[in-house]
Amino acid sequence: MRKGAELLALLVASSLCLSAAIAAQETCPADIDAKCGDAASDGWEGEFFPGITKIRYEGPTSKKPLSYKWYNAEEVILGKKMKDWLRFSVAFWHTFRGTGGDPFGAATKNWPWEDGTNSLAMAKRRMKAHFEFMEKLGVERWCFHDRDIAPDGKTLAETNANLDEIVELAKQLQSETNIKPLWGTAQLFMHPRYMHGAATSPEVKVYAYAAAQVKKALEVTHYLGGENYVFWGGREGYQTLLNTDMKRELEHLANFLQAAVNHKKKIGFNGTLLIEPKPQEPTKHQYDWDVATTFSFLQKFGLTGEFKINVECNHATLSGHSCHHELETARINDILGNIDANTGDPQVGWDTDEFLTDISEATLIMSSVVKNDGLAPGGFNFDAKLRRESTDVEDLFIAHISGMDTMARGLRNVAKLIEDGSLDELVRKRYQSFDTEIGAMIEAGKGDFETLEKKVLEWGEPTVPSGKQELAEMLFQSAL
């Protein structure tokens, strides 16, 4: 264990690194100067991944790390192409802004195209690398936060001008590749102005700033042809109720979301608005704790017809649920819109954002997706990052290939379970008593207590059959 002085020094150093990172984000106004680099050129020639060709499907027997073993984009499974079931997306923030740093250590990633600045020139170079990566991976969608793709300026006007310049490059690259955003969003959690929240901040000027930022991010997502827009309230919550007016904050959040709906309609954006639940970290309690809490909030404020849910699997486990539970809760309430495909470490109690490689979990996830008849216009976004110790450029490809193959294998397993039919039949038999006349009456809402009492007196003590859990697990495992 570190001594007290050593730990204090580490915490101070970490704080200084964070302050420096935030300051670096605010050093590049639209009229960029020499210190920020040359905005007209990104200074990079040739490929960003010269040793890597387009990733191909080679089947389960392939031993090549840079190949798909289970994901065959054009193959038809259960009536749809695999690419249409899965609709994969690359998360710009983790894949191209992830540094490998954590609260206990400095950055470990030193990608060859990075120059250590947060300039517009660097942002352009990064965007070009991003599109080459997606083309070689064979992914047709991407996701972004506004502040991930373009640096802050000294004012909102300068920041917006920076964003516009990078968005124009993204628009050009999209036209050349036929790649478009699955969704966009505004980063309302990193900057110190959002330390008390954004839409739930007690400061009206912060609320207004967040509104202006979301306005711009919605417009940019619409301009780029995004199919969805996500709200993740990273700091929309509280650390203690002693200084919090929860009722007022929840009402402010509802008003903020309604204003977003109004602006979406005003600009003609037809994409789906999504809310991504998360229970804790960075705040002690976040208002969108899980799918059920979020659905209740939407119902209370009359927003259920305007929003769907983006389920992140790692967030599900932090709320005490499985990802499968959260997906089913969203599906049966007709609000399942998108999935952030990642997972956490069961021995680590925080949001580790690992690529999902568990075949069993992937099969459960895909069972919900198939029952939902897919996710479109949503999809699977890889909100996942390389481990801190993975530092080779090819690791970016390997991680995504592994995640894509895992979800594809889950889809194939679901097809096997449906074809076999045994698990579905087990579930049907478990509820078959409700297929009777009295059961149908109950499910129609006509089972009054007097009638049911008479039936109990007629039937006598019920005989309760086995739940057959072990058989259900056996049937499920047989498909893996």
C-alpha positions in Angstrom: 0.0 0.0 0.0 1.3 3.5 -0.8 2.2 5.8 2.0 0.0 8.8 2.5 2.4 11.4 1.0 3.0 9.2 -2.1 -0.8 8.8 -2.6 -1.4 12.5 -2.2 1.3 13.3 -4.7 -0.3 10.9 -7.2 -3.7 12.5 -6.7 -2.3 16.0 -7.2 -0.5 14.9 -10.4 -3.7 13.3 -11.7 -5.6 16.5 -11.0 -2.9 18.5 -12.8 -3.1 16.2 -15.8 -6.9 16.6 -16.0 -6.6 20.4 -15.7 -4.0 20.4 -18.4 -6.2 18.2 -20.7 -9.2 20.6 -20.2 -7.0 23.6 -20.8 -5.7 22.0 -24.0 -9.3 21.6 -25.3 -9.7 25.4 -25.0 -6.6 26.6 -26.9 -7.8 26.3 -30.5 -10.2 29.0 -31.6 -11.7 29.1 -35.1 -9.1 31.6 -36.3 -6.4 29.0 -35.4 -2.9 30.3 -34.9 0.5 28.7 -35.4 0.6 27.3 -31.8 -2.4 25.1 -32.6 -1.1 23.8 -36.0 -2.1 24.4 -39.6 -5.9 24.0 -40.0 -5.6 23.9 -43.7 -3.7 20.6 -43.8 -3.5 17.7 -41.4 0.1 17.1 -42.4 -0.4 13.4 -43.1 0.1 11.5 -46.4 -0.7 7.9 -47.2 -2.6 5.3 -45.3 -3.0 5.3 -41.5 -3.1 1.5 -41.4 -0.8 0.5 -44.3 -0.2 -3.0 -43.2 -3.9 -3.9 -42.8 -6.2 -4.8 -45.7 -10.0 -5.0 -45.6 -11.1 -7.5 -43.1 -12.8 -10.5 -44.7 -15.1 -13.4 -43.5 -13.1 -16.6 -43.6 -15.2 -18.9 -41.4 -14.8 -20.6 -38.0 -11.7 -22.6 -39.1 -9.7 -19.4 -39.8 -6.7 -18.9 -37.6 -6.0 -15.3 -38.8 -6.6 -12.7 -36.1 -7.5 -10.1 -38.8 -10.5 -12.0 -40.2 -14.1 -12.7 -39.3 -14.9 -16.2 -38.2 -18.6 -15.8 -37.5 -19.7 -12.4 -38.9 -20.6 -12.7 -42.6 -22.3 -9.4 -43.4 -24.3 -10.5 -46.5 -25.4 -13.9 -45.1 -29.1 -14.2 -44.4 -30.1 -15.4 -40.9 -33.8 -15.6 -39.9 -34.8 -13.6 -42.9 -32.4 -10.7 -42.7 -28.7 -10.2 -43.6 -26.4 -10.3 -40.7 -25.4 -6.7 -41.2 -29.0 -5.6 -41.0 -29.6 -7.5 -37.7 -26.4 -6.1 -36.2 -26.0 -2.6 -37.7 -22.5 -2.2 -36.2 -21.1 1.2 -35.3 -17.6 2.4 -34.1 -17.5 4.7 -31.1 -15.2 7.6 -32.0 -14.5 8.6 -28.4 -13.1 5.2 -27.3 -11.5 4.1 -30.5 -9.8 7.4 -31.6 -9.8 9.4 -28.4 -9.1 6.7 -25.9 -5.6 7.2 -24.3 -5.3 4.2 -22.0 -5.1 6.6 -19.0 -7.0 5.9 -15.8 -7.2 7.4 -12.3 -4.0 5.6 -11.4 -1.9 6.0 -14.5 -1.0 8.2 -17.5 -1.8 7.5 -21.1 -0.3 4.5 -22.8 -1.5 4.8 -26.4 0.9 6.5 -28.8 -0.8 6.1 -32.2 1.5 7.2 -35.1 -1.0 9.8 -36.4 -1.2 11.7 -33.1 1.0 14.7 -32.6 0.1 15.6 -29.0 -2.0 18.6 -29.8 -5.7 19.2 -29.7 -5.6 21.3 -32.9 -8.1 21.4 -35.8 -5.3 19.9 -38.0 -5.0 17.0 -35.5 -8.8 16.6 -35.4 -8.9 16.4 -39.2 -6.2 13.8 -39.3 -7.9 11.8 -36.7 -11.2 11.9 -38.6 -9.5 10.6 -41.8 -7.9 7.8 -39.8 -11.3 7.0 -38.4 -12.9 6.6 -41.8 -10.1 4.4 -43.1 -10.5 2.2 -40.0 -14.2 1.8 -40.6 -13.7 1.1 -44.3 -11.2 -1.6 -43.6 -13.3 -3.1 -40.8 -16.4 -3.1 -43.1 -18.6 -1.1 -40.7 -21.1 1.4 -42.1 -21.9 3.5 -39.1 -20.2 5.6 -36.4 -21.1 7.4 -33.2 -19.7 10.6 -31.8 -19.8 13.3 -29.1 -19.4 16.8 -30.3 -16.3 17.5 -28.2 -14.6 14.3 -29.3 -14.4 15.2 -32.9 -13.6 19.0 -32.6 -11.8 21.1 -30.0 -13.3 23.7 -27.7 -12.8 27.3 -28.5 -12.6 30.2 -26.1 -16.3 31.0 -26.7 -19.3 29.0 -27.8 -19.2 30.7 -31.2 -15.6 29.7 -31.7 -16.4 26.2 -30.5 -19.2 25.9 -33.0 -17.0 27.2 -35.8 -14.4 24.5 -35.0 -17.1 21.8 -35.0 -18.5 23.1 -38.3 -15.1 22.7 -39.9 -14.6 19.1 -38.8 -18.2 18.3 -39.7 -17.6 19.4 -43.3 -14.7 17.0 -43.5 -16.8 14.2 -42.0 -19.6 15.0 -44.5 -17.0 14.7 -47.4 -15.6 11.4 -46.1 -19.2 10.1 -45.7 -20.0 10.8 -49.3 -16.8 9.0 -50.4 -17.5 5.9 -48.3 -21.3 5.6 -47.8 -20.7 5.5 -44.0 -23.0 7.6 -41.8 -23.7 8.2 -38.1 -25.8 5.8 -36.1 -26.1 8.6 -33.6 -24.6 11.7 -32.3 -24.6 13.4 -28.9 -23.4 16.3 -26.9 -20.7 15.8 -24.2 -22.3 17.4 -21.1 -20.1 15.9 -18.4 -16.4 16.6 -18.8 -16.1 20.4 -18.7 -16.0 22.0 -15.2 -19.2 24.0 -16.0 -21.1 20.7 -15.8 -19.8 19.6 -12.4 -23.3 20.0 -10.9 -25.0 18.5 -14.0 -26.3 20.1 -17.2 -30.1 20.0 -17.5 -30.2 19.5 -13.7 -27.6 22.1 -12.7 -28.8 24.6 -10.1 -27.2 27.3 -12.2 -29.5 28.7 -15.0 -26.6 29.8 -17.1 -25.3 26.3 -17.2 -28.7 25.0 -18.1 -28.8 27.5 -21.0 -25.3 26.6 -22.1 -26.2 22.9 -22.2 -29.3 23.7 -24.2 -27.2 25.7 -26.8 -24.8 22.8 -27.0 -27.5 20.2 -27.6 -29.1 22.5 -30.1 -25.9 22.5 -32.1 -25.3 18.8 -31.7 -28.8 17.9 -32.9 -28.3 20.1 -35.9 -24.9 18.5 -36.7 -26.3 15.0 -36.3 -29.2 15.9 -38.7 -26.8 17.4 -41.2 -24.6 14.3 -41.2 -27.6 12.0 -41.8 -27.6 10.5 -38.3 -30.4 8.0 -37.6 -30.6 8.7 -33.8 -29.5 11.2 -31.1 -28.6 10.1 -27.6 -28.9 11.7 -24.2 -26.6 10.3 -21.5 -26.9 12.3 -18.3 -23.5 11.5 -16.9 -23.8 14.1 -14.2 -27.6 14.5 -14.1 -28.1 13.3 -10.5 -26.7 14.1 -7.1 -23.9 13.4 -4.6 -26.1 14.1 -1.6 -29.8 15.0 -1.1 -28.8 17.4 1.7 -28.2 20.1 -0.9 -30.5 18.9 -3.7 -34.1 19.7 -4.6 -34.8 16.5 -6.5 -38.3 17.4 -7.5 -37.1 20.7 -9.1 -34.2 19.0 -10.9 -36.4 16.3 -12.4 -38.8 18.9 -13.7 -35.9 20.8 -15.2 -34.7 17.7 -16.9 -38.1 17.0 -18.3 -38.4 20.5 -19.6 -35.0 20.2 -21.2 -35.9 17.0 -23.0 -39.2 18.5 -24.2 -37.3 21.4 -25.6 -35.0 19.0 -27.4 -38.1 17.3 -28.9 -39.4 20.7 -30.0 -36.1 21.6 -31.7 -35.8 18.2 -33.4 -39.2 18.8 -35.0 -38.4 22.4 -35.9 -35.3 21.4 -37.9 -37.0 18.4 -39.5 -34.8 15.7 -37.9 -36.7 12.4 -38.2 -34.2 10.3 -36.1 -35.0 8.6 -32.9 -34.2 10.4 -29.6 -32.6 7.9 -27.2 -31.9 8.0 -23.4 -29.0 5.9 -22.1 -29.6 4.8 -18.4 -26.7 4.5 -16.0 -27.0 4.0 -12.2 -23.8 5.6 -10.7 -20.4 7.0 -11.6 -19.7 9.8 -11.9 -22.5 10.9 -9.6 -23.6 8.9 -6.5 -27.1 8.6 -7.9 -28.2 9.3 -11.5 -31.8 10.1 -12.3 -31.8 7.6 -15.2 -30.8 4.7 -13.0 -32.1 1.8 -15.2 -34.6 1.2 -17.9 -37.6 0.9 -15.5 -36.7 4.2 -13.8 -36.2 5.9 -17.1 -39.5 4.6 -18.4 -41.3 5.8 -15.3 -39.8 9.2 -15.7 -40.9 9.4 -19.4 -44.4 8.3 -18.4 -44.7 10.9 -15.6 -43.7 13.8 -17.9 -45.6 12.6 -21.0 -42.5 11.8 -23.1 -43.0 8.1 -23.8 -43.9 8.7 -27.4 -40.8 10.8 -28.1 -37.9 8.7 -26.6 -36.6 5.2 -26.7 -33.8 3.6 -24.7 -30.1 3.0 -25.5 -29.2 0.1 -23.3 -25.5 -0.2 -22.4 -24.7 -3.6 -21.1 -22.0 -2.4 -18.6 -24.5 0.1 -17.2 -27.0 -2.7 -16.8 -24.7 -4.7 -14.5 -23.8 -1.6 -12.5 -27.6 -1.2 -11.7 -27.8 -4.7 -10.4 -29.4 -6.2 -13.5 -28.2 -8.3 -16.4 -28.1 -6.8 -19.9 -30.7 -9.3 -20.9 -33.1 -8.0 -18.2 -32.7 -4.4 -19.3 -33.2 -5.3 -22.9 -36.4 -7.3 -22.1 -37.7 -4.4 -19.9 -37.2 -2.0 -22.8 -38.6 -4.4 -25.4 -41.8 -5.3 -23.6 -42.5 -1.6 -23.1 -41.8 -0.9 -26.8 -38.9 1.5 -26.0 -35.8 -0.6 -27.1 -33.9 1.6 -29.6 -30.2 0.8 -29.5 -27.5 -1.2 -27.7 -24.1 -0.1 -26.6 -22.3 -3.5 -26.9 -19.8 -3.7 -24.0 -19.4 -5.5 -20.7 -17.7 -5.0 -17.3 -15.4 -7.0 -15.2 -17.4 -8.8 -12.4 -14.5 -8.3 -10.0 -14.2 -4.5 -10.7 -17.1 -2.3 -9.5 -16.9 0.4 -12.1 -17.6 1.1 -15.8 -14.7 -0.7 -17.5 -16.2 -0.6 -21.0 -14.7 -3.9 -22.2 -15.5 -5.5 -25.6 -18.2 -8.2 -25.1 -16.8 -11.6 -25.8 -19.0 -13.9 -23.7 -20.9 -16.1 -26.2 -23.7 -16.9 -23.7 -24.4 -13.3 -22.9 -24.3 -12.4 -26.7 -26.9 -15.1 -27.3 -29.2 -13.8 -24.6 -28.8 -10.3 -26.0 -29.6 -11.4 -29.6 -32.6 -13.3 -28.4 -34.1 -10.0 -27.3 -33.1 -8.3 -30.5 -34.7 -11.0 -32.6 -37.9 -10.9 -30.6 -37.8 -7.1 -31.2 -37.5 -7.8 -34.9 -34.2 -5.9 -34.9 -33.1 -2.5 -33.7 -33.4 -0.3 -36.9 -33.0 2.6 -37.0 -30.8 1.7 -34.0 -28.0 -0.8 -33.9 -25.0 -2.1 -32.0 -22.5 0.6 -31.0 -19.1 -0.6 -29.7 -18.9 1.7 -26.7 -15.8 -0.2 -25.6 -12.1 0.5 -25.4 -8.9 -1.4 -25.6 -7.3 -2.4 -22.3 -4.7 0.0 -21.1 -2.0 -2.6 -21.8 -3.0 -3.1 -25.5 -1.0 -0.6 -27.4 -0.5 -1.9 -31.0 -2.5 -0.4 -33.8 -3.7 -3.8 -34.9 -5.3 -4.2 -31.5 -7.9 -1.7 -32.6 -9.0 -4.1 -35.3 -8.7 -7.3 -33.2 -10.9 -5.9 -30.5 -13.7 -4.9 -32.9 -13.4 -8.1 -34.9 -13.7 -10.1 -31.7 -16.8 -8.1 -30.6 -18.4 -8.4 -34.0 -17.8 -12.1 -34.2 -19.2 -12.6 -30.7 -22.5 -10.8 -31.5 -22.7 -12.7 -34.9 -22.2 -16.0 -33.1 -25.0 -15.0 -30.7 -27.3 -14.4 -33.6 -26.4 -17.8 -35.1 -27.1 -19.5 -31.7 -30.6 -17.8 -31.5 -31.4 -19.2 -35.0 -30.5 -22.7 -33.7 -32.7 -22.3 -30.6 -35.6 -21.1 -32.8 -35.1 -23.9 -35.3 -35.0 -26.5 -32.5 -38.0 -25.0 -30.7 -37.5 -27.0 -27.4 -36.9 -23.9 -25.3 -39.8 -22.0 -26.7 -42.0 -25.1 -26.1 -40.8 -25.3 -22.5 -41.9 -21.7 -21.9 -45.2 -22.2 -23.6 -46.0 -25.3 -21.5 -45.1 -23.4 -18.3 -48.0 -20.9 -18.9 -50.4 -23.3 -20.6 -52.9 -23.1 -17.7 -53.6 -19.5 -18.8 -54.6 -20.8 -22.2 -57.8 -22.2 -20.6 -61.2 -20.3 -20.5 -60.6 -19.0 -17.0 -57.0 -18.0 -17.8 -58.1 -16.1 -20.9 -60.7 -14.3 -18.7 -58.0 -13.2 -16.3 -55.7 -12.0 -19.1 -58.6 -10.0 -20.5 -58.9 -8.2 -17.2 -62.2 -9.8 -16.3 -61.1 -12.1 -13.5 -63.0 -10.6 -10.6 -62.3 -12.0 -7.1 -65.7 -13.5 -6.5 -65.5 -15.6 -9.6 -62.0 -16.8 -8.8 -62.9 -17.6 -5.3 -65.7 -19.9 -6.6 -63.2 -21.7 -8.9 -60.8 -22.2 -6.0 -63.6 -23.8 -3.9 -64.4 -26.0 -6.9 -60.7 -27.0 -7.7 -59.3 -27.4 -4.3 -55.6 -27.0 -3.5 -53.5 -26.2 -6.6 -50.8 -28.6 -7.9 -47.7 -26.6 -8.8 -45.5 -28.1 -11.5 -41.8 -27.9 -11.8 -40.2 -24.8 -13.3 -37.7 -27.0 -15.2 -34.9 -24.4 -14.8 -32.1 -26.9 -15.2 -33.7 -28.2 -18.4 -34.1 -24.7 -19.7 -30.4 -24.0 -19.0 -29.4 -27.3 -20.7 -31.4 -26.5 -23.8 -29.9 -23.0 -23.9 -26.3 -24.3 -23.5 -26.8 -26.9 -26.2 -27.0 -24.1 -28.8 -23.7 -22.4 -27.7 
